[in-house]
């Protein structure tokens, strides 16, 4: 596709590509994306509704799960306008302020999700390793502080990125390979040296994702040590079973994130479709799968959702009668 730009437009606009050379199939490609976005929204809203309306779920574990659902919703909604805008309306042009705003929310929410996963691992550590003090350690005030600190840390770490990008002159192509704005891709379009952006980007990742993943690993090492000291095999399985959902959520988040970072930094020779695939997996698969995993593996959530559907079904039968 040929994009004609004048000089003034080049200074104020980026162009999003999505699936290049498949423009004729965008209508069909949009169907699975619409299904994924709809599933993400409905799934996470269902989790939030169940937690908010059921008093028996007003505990630390479920509060953290609610935080995860809110973060996944935000991450999904931050990419939805540009992705569906390309597929439905062929709207590829995005102003630099809007692009930097989207970039800020995508990266901030990604770091928030990492922090929430760390909070959930702390919750599991206290519940298994120090159960007698669970309610006194993870008080509502403590949970609120953990949530606010996660948001504040993530926002402060990402806030400099738009300003670092704003100082550049973009004399190269203004065409972005993805259907949304990412820091690693935009900085490569700059004319001048991007070493400061590289260093600060690595610093931000190390201070957030790096520290979080290390602490999550440490918490599970301590959990495993505690579980192995339990004499009863049945109790061991019961204790580990409470961690399965969280372990799946951790793997779903960190594996695509690491894969996308490696592809961006060292995968210049890889086909473009690999970059696209990894970026969509990174941003859409965790928000899609987390509600499904917790609905299946968490007995209390599963039972409440089934009751909600049974109640709706009984209301329909009542109105029909």
N, C-alpha and C positions, 0 to 999 in steps of 0.2 A: 504494500500500500504506500502510495506516495503522499507525503504531507508537505504542503507548501506553507511556509511561514515568512512573515516579514520580520524585520529586525526588532520592532517594538513588541510584537507578539512573543518573540523568542525570550525576551527578558521577563515576561510576566506569566508564562504558561508552560506546563508540562503536558505531555501526551501519553496516555495510558494505552497499552497494546492488548493485553489479554492473549487470546489465541490467534496469533497472526496467521494469515493465509487460510483461516477457516471461517472467515466472516459470513459466508453463505450458510454455515451450519450453526450460527450463534443461537438461533431460535431453539434448535434441538439441544445444544449444549446447556442452555439456560434451564432446561427442565430438571436435570439432577441437582444443579446449584440451587434452584428454588426449593426443591424438596429438602436439601440439606439445611438451608437457612430456616425453612419453616419448622423442621424437626428440632433444630437448635433452639429456636424461640419457644416453641410449645413445650419442649422437654424441660428447659431450665425454668420457665414460668410455672410449670407443674410442680417441680421440686420446691420452688419458692412458696407457692400457694399452700402446699401440704405442710411445710415447716411453719408458716405463719399462722395457719388456721388450727393446727393441732397442738394443744398445750403440752401433750406428752413428749413432743419433739423439741421443746424449748430447753435445749441443753447445749453444752460447748461443741460437741461433735457436729450437731445439726446447724448451729450458728455458722461454723466454719464452712459447712457444705453450702449454706445459703450464700456466703461470701463468694465461694467458688462459682456458684450459678450466676450471680450478678456480674462477676468478672467475665465469664464466658459469654453472657449476653452482650456486654459492652464490646468485647472483642469481635463478636459476630456483626453487630450493628455498625461498627466503625468501618468495615469493609463492604457491607451490603450495598450502599448507594452507588459506589463506583463500579463494582462488579456487575450488578444488574443493569446499571446505566449503559455499560458497554454492550451487553448481550441484547437488551431490549431496544435501546434508542441509539446505539452506536455513538454514545457521548464519550469521547475520548479526552477532550480538553479539560484540564483542571488547573485553576490558578495556583500560583506558588504559595500564597497564604493558606489556601484550602488544603493543598498538598502537605504542607508542613504541619498543619493542624491534625490531619489524618495520621501522619507519621507519628506525631506526639502521642496520640491516643493508642495507636496500635502497639508501640513499644512500651508505653507506660503500663497498659493493661497486661502485657506479656510479663513484665516484671512483677506486677501485682499478683498475677496467678502463681508465679514462683514463690512469692512470699506467703500466699494463702496455703499452698501445698506444704511449706515449712511449718506453718501454724498447725496444720492438720497432723503433721508428724509429731509435733510436740504434744498435741492432744492425745495421740495414741501412746506416746511414751509415758505420759503421766497416768493414763488409764491403766496401763499394764504394769509399769514398774513401780508406781506409787499410788495404787487405787484408793487407799484410805484418805489421802489428801486431795483427791481429784476435784471435789466440789470447792475446796478452800483455795486451791491454787488457781484453777481456771474459773474465776468469778466473772460475772457479767462485765464489771469494770475492766478487768484484765483483758477480756476478749475484745472489748471496744478499743482499748489502747493498742492491742496487736493489730486490729484491722486498720486503724488510723495510721499507725506507724508504717504499715505495708504500703498504703497509698502515698503517704508523704515521702517515704524513701524513694519509691519508684518515680514519682513525679519530679522530684528534685534531681535525680540522676539523669532523666531524659530531657528535662527542660533546656539544658545548654545545647542540645543537638540542633534544634531549628535555628538558633542564633549562629551556631558554627556554620551551618549550611547557607544561611542568609548572606554571609560576608563574601561568598564566592561569586565569581562571574562564570556563567555557564555558556561557554563558547562552543562546546561540543553539541551533539544531538540532544534535544530535549525530550526524546522518546524513551519512556520507561517500559521495561519488558513486562512488568506485572500489571494487574488491574487495580493496583493501589500503590501508595508511596511507602518505600522502605529506605532507611538511612543509608545502608550499604550500597544501594543502587544509585541513589541520587548523588552521593558524594563523588562517584566515579565520573559524573558528567562535568565536574568542575575543571576549569583551565589550570588553576594553580595547585600547589602542593596540598595534599589531603592527609599528611602525616599526623596533624593534630587531631583530626577526626578519627583516624585509625586508632591512635593511642587512647583517646578519650572513650571511644566505643568499647575497646577492650577493657578499659578501667571500669566502665559502667557495668559491663557483663560480669566481670570478676567480682565486683562489690555486691552484686545482687544474685545472679544465677549461680555463680561460682560458690559464694558463701552459703547460699541456700542449699544447693545440692550436697555440699560437704556436711552441713549440719543434719540434713535428712538422712544421709548415709550413716552418720554417727548415731542418730537417734534409733535407727533400725538395728544397728550393731548392739546397742544397749538393750533394745527390746528382745532381740534374739537371745542374748545372754540370759535375760530374765526368764524367757519362755523355756529355754533348755534346762533351767534349774527347777522347773515345776515337775513334780514326780509323776502326776497323772498324764497319760498320753491324751486322754479326752480333753483335759483342761488346756493342754498345749495347742491342740487343734482349734479349740474354741477361741483362745487368745489370738492366734495367728489369723483366724478367719475374719476377725474384726479389722485387720489391716489390709486384706486383699484388695478391697475397692480403692483404698488410697494408693497402694503400690501400683495398681493399674493406671490410676490418674497421673502419678509421677512419671511412669514410663511413657505414657501418651503425650506428655508435655515435653519432657527433656529430650527424648530421642529425635523427634522432628526438628526441635530447635537446634540441636547440635548438628544434625544433618544439613539444615538450611545454611547455617553459618559456614560449614565446611564447603558446601557447594558454592557459596558466594565468594569465599576467599581463595579457594584452590581449584574450583571447577570451571575455569574459563573455557576449557576445551570440550566440556560436556555439551550435549545437545540442549537447545533452549527449552525443550519440553521437560527436561529433568528439573531445571530451575523452577519452571511453573508448577510442576507436580509437587515439589518439596514445599514451595511457598503455600500452596493451598492445603496441603496436609498439615503444615505447621499451624495455620490459622483456623482451619475448619474442623479437623478431626477431633482435637480435645474437647471443644464445646459441644460437638455432636455426640461423642461417646461417653463423656462424664455422666450425664443424666441417665443414660441407658445402663451403665455399669452400676451406679448407685441404686437405681431402681431394681436391678436384678439381685445384687449381692447384699444390699442392706435390707434386712427383714422388715424393720419398722417402716421404712419408706415404701417398700413394696406393698405391705399390708394396707397402708393408708391410701395409696393410689388405687388399689383394687376396690377399697371401700368407696372411694369417690366415684369410680365408674359404676359400681353397683347402685349407688344412690341416684346417679343420673339416670340409669336404666330404669329404676323403680319409678322415678318421676315421669318418665316417658310413658311407661305402662299405665300409670295413674291417669294421665291426661287422655290417653287413648280410650280408657274405659269410661 
